[in-house]
Amino acid sequence: KGAKLETMKTWEKQQNDEISLLSEKMKELELMLVQVKAQKTNLMALINKLQKQSITEGKKVAFSASLLAQGFGTIGPFSTFTDLVFRHVITNIGDAYNPQTGVFTAPLKGAYHFELHASNKDGSGPAAMLVKNGFKVISVWGQKASFISVSNGATLLLKARDTVYVRLYEEYSIFDNEDHLSTFSGHLLFPM
């Protein structure tokens, strides 16, 4: 009977020791779980911040270009409508304007604002149009004068890959010089 009692006490002590050890391990695991949850929360916050930053940076679109890369000169008149290429890039944030073709291509859907400034000095007024996907949106027309500058602007809703460019009217010309008098500019107001 005494040996049986001693065996039970030993077994009970072993069980209590094992319970204590498991209890300590459980506390360690609970602490690790709290730490992992905190790390997950921090990582999720960092991911959200980086995603927002990436989206914001991807939405920066603005350009401005003048007609001639250098010097001065008149382009036109031509007997047909002629697409203009504004070669002197003043700024091109987001690289949506192509100075080789003169075409702005919307990188994302949004509201964009465009400005067109045209000058002439040869006695005929400048006449050009802002074109979206092949269709006239607005025009600038100048009276015949020894020197004249005209301007116009428009806010357009564009889808990704829509194009905007400037087309010279037939029988009209446009002048530019080192003062960059004739310019084509645009920027994203907000994405949609």
C-alpha positions as CSV (number, residue, x, y, z in Angstrom):
1,K,0.0,0.0,0.0
2,G,2.8,2.4,0.8
3,A,4.6,1.6,-2.5
4,K,1.4,2.2,-4.4
5,L,0.9,5.5,-2.6
6,E,4.5,6.5,-3.4
7,T,4.1,5.6,-7.1
8,M,0.9,7.6,-7.2
9,K,2.6,10.6,-5.6
10,T,5.5,10.3,-8.1
11,W,3.1,10.0,-11.0
12,E,1.1,13.0,-9.6
13,K,4.3,15.1,-9.3
14,Q,5.3,14.1,-12.9
15,Q,1.9,15.1,-14.1
16,N,2.1,18.4,-12.2
17,D,5.6,19.1,-13.6
18,E,4.4,18.3,-17.1
19,I,1.4,20.6,-16.6
20,S,3.7,23.3,-15.4
21,L,6.0,22.9,-18.3
22,L,3.1,22.8,-20.8
23,S,1.6,25.9,-19.1
24,E,4.9,27.8,-19.5
25,K,5.1,26.7,-23.1
26,M,1.6,27.8,-23.6
27,K,2.4,31.3,-22.2
28,E,5.5,31.5,-24.5
29,L,3.3,30.5,-27.5
30,E,0.7,33.1,-26.5
31,L,3.4,35.8,-26.3
32,M,4.7,34.7,-29.7
33,L,1.2,34.8,-31.1
34,V,0.8,38.4,-29.8
35,Q,4.1,39.3,-31.3
36,V,3.2,37.7,-34.7
37,K,-0.1,39.5,-34.7
38,A,1.7,42.8,-34.0
39,Q,4.1,42.1,-36.8
40,K,1.3,41.3,-39.1
41,T,-0.5,44.5,-38.3
42,N,2.8,46.5,-38.9
43,L,3.4,44.7,-42.2
44,M,-0.2,45.2,-43.4
45,A,0.2,48.9,-42.5
46,L,3.5,49.1,-44.4
47,I,2.0,47.2,-47.4
48,N,-1.0,49.7,-47.5
49,K,1.3,52.6,-47.3
50,L,3.5,51.3,-50.1
51,Q,0.5,50.5,-52.3
52,K,-0.9,54.0,-51.7
53,Q,2.5,55.6,-52.5
54,S,2.8,53.5,-55.6
55,I,-0.6,54.4,-56.8
56,T,0.0,58.1,-56.1
57,E,3.3,58.1,-57.9
58,G,1.7,56.3,-60.8
59,K,-0.9,59.1,-61.1
60,K,1.6,61.9,-61.6
61,V,1.2,63.0,-65.2
62,A,2.1,66.4,-66.6
63,F,3.8,67.7,-69.7
64,S,4.6,70.9,-71.5
65,A,6.4,71.2,-74.8
66,S,7.1,74.0,-77.2
67,L,7.1,73.6,-81.0
68,L,10.7,74.0,-81.9
69,A,13.6,72.2,-80.3
70,Q,15.9,75.2,-81.0
71,G,16.1,78.4,-82.9
72,F,13.2,80.0,-84.5
73,G,10.9,79.3,-87.5
74,T,7.5,78.9,-89.0
75,I,5.8,75.6,-89.7
76,G,3.3,75.7,-92.6
77,P,1.3,76.7,-94.4
78,F,0.4,73.3,-95.9
79,S,-2.4,72.4,-98.3
80,T,-3.8,69.7,-95.9
81,F,-4.3,69.4,-92.1
82,T,-0.9,68.6,-90.5
83,D,-0.3,67.1,-87.1
84,L,2.2,69.1,-85.1
85,V,5.1,67.7,-83.1
86,F,6.1,69.9,-80.2
87,R,9.8,68.9,-80.0
88,H,11.2,71.0,-77.1
89,V,10.1,69.1,-73.9
90,I,9.9,71.5,-71.0
91,T,8.6,68.8,-68.6
92,N,7.3,65.3,-69.1
93,I,6.3,63.8,-65.8
94,G,5.0,60.3,-66.3
95,D,6.4,60.2,-69.9
96,A,2.9,60.2,-71.4
97,Y,3.9,62.8,-74.1
98,N,6.0,61.5,-77.0
99,P,8.2,64.3,-78.5
100,Q,8.9,62.2,-81.6
101,T,5.2,62.0,-82.6
102,G,3.7,64.9,-80.7
103,V,1.1,62.6,-79.2
104,F,0.0,62.5,-75.6
105,T,-1.3,59.0,-74.6
106,A,-3.3,58.8,-71.4
107,P,-1.7,56.3,-69.0
108,L,-4.9,55.9,-67.0
109,K,-8.6,56.9,-67.0
110,G,-9.1,60.4,-65.5
111,A,-9.9,64.0,-66.0
112,Y,-7.0,65.8,-67.8
113,H,-6.6,69.5,-68.6
114,F,-4.9,70.6,-71.9
115,E,-3.7,74.0,-73.0
116,L,-2.7,75.1,-76.5
117,H,-0.9,78.4,-77.2
118,A,-0.1,79.3,-80.8
119,S,1.8,82.3,-82.3
120,N,2.4,83.6,-85.8
121,K,4.3,86.5,-87.2
122,D,4.0,86.2,-90.9
123,G,0.7,88.2,-91.3
124,S,-1.6,85.2,-91.2
125,G,-3.1,84.2,-87.9
126,P,-2.3,80.8,-86.4
127,A,-5.0,78.2,-86.6
128,A,-4.7,74.9,-84.9
129,M,-7.0,72.4,-83.1
130,L,-6.7,70.1,-80.2
131,V,-7.6,66.5,-81.3
132,K,-8.7,63.6,-79.1
133,N,-8.6,60.2,-80.8
134,G,-8.8,61.7,-84.2
135,F,-11.7,64.2,-83.5
136,K,-11.4,68.0,-83.0
137,V,-12.1,69.1,-79.5
138,I,-11.2,72.8,-79.5
139,S,-9.5,75.3,-81.9
140,V,-7.4,78.4,-81.7
141,W,-7.8,81.0,-84.5
142,G,-5.9,84.3,-84.8
143,Q,-6.7,87.4,-86.8
144,K,-4.2,88.4,-89.4
145,A,-1.6,90.6,-87.8
146,S,2.1,91.3,-87.9
147,F,2.4,89.2,-84.7
148,I,-0.3,87.4,-82.8
149,S,-0.6,84.7,-80.0
150,V,-3.8,82.8,-79.3
151,S,-4.7,80.3,-76.6
152,N,-7.4,77.9,-75.6
153,G,-7.8,75.0,-73.1
154,A,-10.1,72.2,-72.3
155,T,-10.6,69.6,-69.6
156,L,-11.2,66.1,-71.1
157,L,-12.3,62.8,-69.7
158,L,-9.9,60.3,-71.1
159,K,-9.7,56.5,-70.9
160,A,-6.3,54.8,-70.7
161,R,-4.6,54.8,-74.1
162,D,-6.8,57.7,-75.5
163,T,-4.6,60.1,-77.5
164,V,-4.5,63.9,-77.7
165,Y,-2.4,66.0,-80.1
166,V,-2.4,69.2,-82.0
167,R,-3.3,69.6,-85.7
168,L,-2.5,72.6,-87.9
169,Y,-5.4,73.8,-90.1
170,E,-4.7,73.8,-93.8
171,E,-3.3,77.0,-95.3
172,Y,-2.2,78.3,-91.9
173,S,1.2,78.4,-90.2
174,I,2.6,78.5,-86.6
175,F,5.7,80.3,-85.3
176,D,8.0,79.5,-82.5
177,N,11.4,80.8,-81.2
178,E,13.7,80.6,-78.2
179,D,11.0,82.2,-76.1
180,H,8.8,79.1,-76.6
181,L,5.7,81.0,-77.8
182,S,3.8,78.0,-79.2
183,T,3.2,75.3,-76.6
184,F,1.1,72.2,-76.0
185,S,0.6,71.3,-72.3
186,G,-1.5,68.9,-70.3
187,H,-1.8,67.3,-66.9
188,L,-3.9,64.8,-65.0
189,L,-6.4,66.6,-62.7
190,F,-7.5,63.4,-61.0
191,P,-7.9,59.7,-61.8
192,M,-11.3,58.1,-62.1
